[in-house]
Amino acid sequence: MKRLPLAAFALPLALLLFSCATTQNISYDYSPEQLIQRAQEASDRNRFNLALQFYQALLDRNPDNLVWVVNAEYEIAFIHYRRRNFGVARAGLYALLERYEEPGGEFLPEKFRVLAHVVLGRIAERENQRFSRGRWTVPDPPTPPVEVVTADPEPVTEEAPVGVAIEDPDLDEAEIEEPPVEEF
């Protein structure tokens, strides 16, 4: 059974949730540039829900203009990144990058592709930081130091046979265990 990527489910679900948000209060007199301006002002004031509504209105009113669609999709994903909702942000950014692989993608603004890669890198860094702090796994217990004790202060020479590191007059040669020989 073929598995679909997370972006195939997360982005439509996010778009569905945000399309249900109240965009009816946003004037139809606003141009796409004005919608973006209002969305950026709301985002700058950390009014992310309002910013999402403006971007959703941009998507709803300009579905055939891929430049506006790419702009709104990037900004929506970036708002999720700012909210530390990395899974939704990552799904949106991957969906955005897939638009560049479709026919006509070479005509889309390059800045959103570059910014998407930058934000994906930041998401990976933040997740690696969280991982390295042990929030996702139980750290391994520390390994105790190994102390080497010799019975004879003389250094071991290179001519010593394998399995015999030192000579001890109190040790019977019959007690010395040779290491097992592995055959390949």
JOSUL-V918535 format. One record per pair of residues at least 24 apart in sequence whose ideal C-beta (glycine too) atoms are under 6 Angstrom apart, sorted by the first residue. I is the first residue (numbers start at 1). J is the second residue. Records with the same first field share a line. If there is no record, write none. Layout:
BEGIN
I = J / J
END
This chain:
BEGIN
6 = 91
7 = 91 / 94 / 95
10 = 88 / 91
11 = 91 / 92 / 95
14 = 88
18 = 52 / 56
19 = 56
21 = 53
23 = 53 / 56 / 57
26 = 57
32 = 58 / 62 / 68
48 = 79
51 = 79
70 = 108 / 112
74 = 112
81 = 119
86 = 123
90 = 123
93 = 119 / 120
END
